[in-house]
Amino acid sequence: MRYGNTFWKNGTERVPIIDKAVLIVKADGHGSRQMCRVNKFGFPRTTAKSTEKKVKGFQTGDIVKAVVTSGKKVGTYTGRVAVRKSGSFNIKTVDKTVQGISWKYCRLLHASDGYSYNTTC
């Protein structure tokens, strides 16, 4: 083992410094069985959800890359997508959430598998 730049001296104990990226995996599941929202008495207060899980070939939780070439939100965004039936999606990147990106600009990188992935560094 190397004790140069990769370890700190903490009293008499040596503590390792991790200089590599670590993959963090969290189980999110594939959705909810709840069919509609209810009020405090348990009666339905909204209409039933749609039975279709995919919109224009995308599903909430997919990792996408969107290259927006025109409009107010020009740029490249990579992150987790939240779909709407209208085809206008939200993309949650590392530092912000971009709303109202059309499905036409999106390209699927990783299909939703019930887990969320993150890295350190």
C-alpha positions as CSV (number, residue, x, y, z in Angstrom):
1,M,0.0,0.0,0.0
2,R,1.1,3.5,-0.8
3,Y,1.1,6.1,2.0
4,G,2.1,9.1,-0.2
5,N,-0.7,11.4,-1.4
6,T,-3.5,8.8,-0.9
7,F,-3.5,8.6,2.9
8,W,-3.8,11.1,5.8
9,K,-2.0,10.8,9.0
10,N,-4.7,11.0,11.8
11,G,-2.8,10.6,15.1
12,T,-1.4,7.1,14.9
13,E,-4.2,5.9,12.6
14,R,-4.0,6.1,8.8
15,V,-7.3,7.1,7.1
16,P,-7.6,6.4,3.3
17,I,-8.5,9.2,0.9
18,I,-10.8,8.0,-1.9
19,D,-9.7,9.7,-5.1
20,K,-11.9,7.6,-7.4
21,A,-15.6,8.1,-8.2
22,V,-17.9,5.8,-6.3
23,L,-21.2,4.7,-7.8
24,I,-24.2,5.1,-5.5
25,V,-27.3,3.0,-6.3
26,K,-30.7,3.6,-4.7
27,A,-33.8,1.4,-5.2
28,D,-36.7,3.6,-6.3
29,G,-39.2,1.0,-7.6
30,H,-41.3,1.2,-10.8
31,G,-44.1,3.4,-9.6
32,S,-47.1,3.3,-7.4
33,R,-50.3,1.2,-7.3
34,Q,-52.3,4.3,-6.1
35,M,-54.9,4.9,-8.8
36,C,-55.9,8.4,-7.7
37,R,-55.4,10.9,-4.9
38,V,-57.8,10.9,-2.0
39,N,-59.0,13.5,0.5
40,K,-58.6,13.2,4.3
41,F,-61.7,11.0,4.5
42,G,-60.4,8.5,1.9
43,F,-62.7,9.6,-1.0
44,P,-61.2,10.1,-4.4
45,R,-60.5,13.8,-5.2
46,T,-59.0,13.3,-8.7
47,T,-59.6,11.2,-11.7
48,A,-57.9,7.9,-12.2
49,K,-54.4,7.8,-13.6
50,S,-53.7,6.8,-17.1
51,T,-52.8,3.1,-17.5
52,E,-50.1,4.0,-20.1
53,K,-46.6,4.2,-18.5
54,K,-44.7,5.3,-21.6
55,V,-45.1,8.6,-23.4
56,K,-43.6,8.9,-26.9
57,G,-41.3,5.9,-26.0
58,F,-40.0,7.5,-22.7
59,Q,-40.9,6.7,-19.1
60,T,-40.3,8.6,-15.9
61,G,-36.9,7.6,-14.5
62,D,-35.2,7.1,-17.9
63,I,-31.8,8.7,-18.4
64,V,-31.9,10.9,-21.5
65,K,-29.7,13.3,-23.4
66,A,-31.5,16.3,-24.9
67,V,-29.9,18.5,-27.5
68,V,-32.1,21.5,-27.8
69,T,-31.2,23.4,-31.0
70,S,-33.8,26.2,-30.9
71,G,-36.0,28.2,-28.6
72,K,-35.5,29.6,-25.1
73,K,-33.7,26.6,-23.6
74,V,-30.9,26.0,-26.2
75,G,-28.3,23.6,-24.9
76,T,-27.4,20.0,-24.0
77,Y,-29.0,18.4,-21.0
78,T,-28.3,14.9,-19.6
79,G,-30.3,13.5,-16.7
80,R,-33.4,11.8,-15.4
81,V,-36.6,12.5,-17.3
82,A,-40.1,13.1,-15.9
83,V,-42.7,12.6,-18.6
84,R,-46.0,14.3,-19.3
85,K,-48.7,13.1,-21.5
86,S,-48.4,16.2,-23.7
87,G,-44.8,15.2,-24.7
88,S,-43.2,18.1,-22.8
89,F,-40.7,16.7,-20.4
90,N,-38.8,17.8,-17.3
91,I,-35.1,16.8,-17.2
92,K,-33.4,16.8,-13.8
93,T,-29.6,17.3,-14.3
94,V,-26.9,17.2,-11.6
95,D,-27.4,20.9,-10.7
96,K,-30.9,21.9,-11.9
97,T,-34.2,20.9,-13.3
98,V,-35.1,22.0,-16.8
99,Q,-38.8,22.1,-17.5
100,G,-40.7,21.9,-20.8
101,I,-38.2,20.1,-23.1
102,S,-40.0,18.5,-26.1
103,W,-39.7,14.7,-26.6
104,K,-38.3,15.4,-30.1
105,Y,-35.0,16.6,-28.6
106,C,-34.5,13.6,-26.3
107,R,-32.5,10.5,-26.9
108,L,-32.6,7.5,-24.5
109,L,-29.3,6.7,-22.8
110,H,-30.6,4.2,-20.1
111,A,-34.1,2.8,-19.7
112,S,-35.6,3.0,-16.2
113,D,-34.9,-0.1,-14.2
114,G,-36.2,0.9,-10.8
115,Y,-32.9,2.2,-9.5
116,S,-31.4,5.7,-9.4
117,Y,-27.7,6.1,-10.0
118,N,-25.3,8.8,-8.8
119,T,-21.6,9.2,-8.4
120,T,-19.3,11.0,-6.0
121,C,-16.9,13.6,-7.4
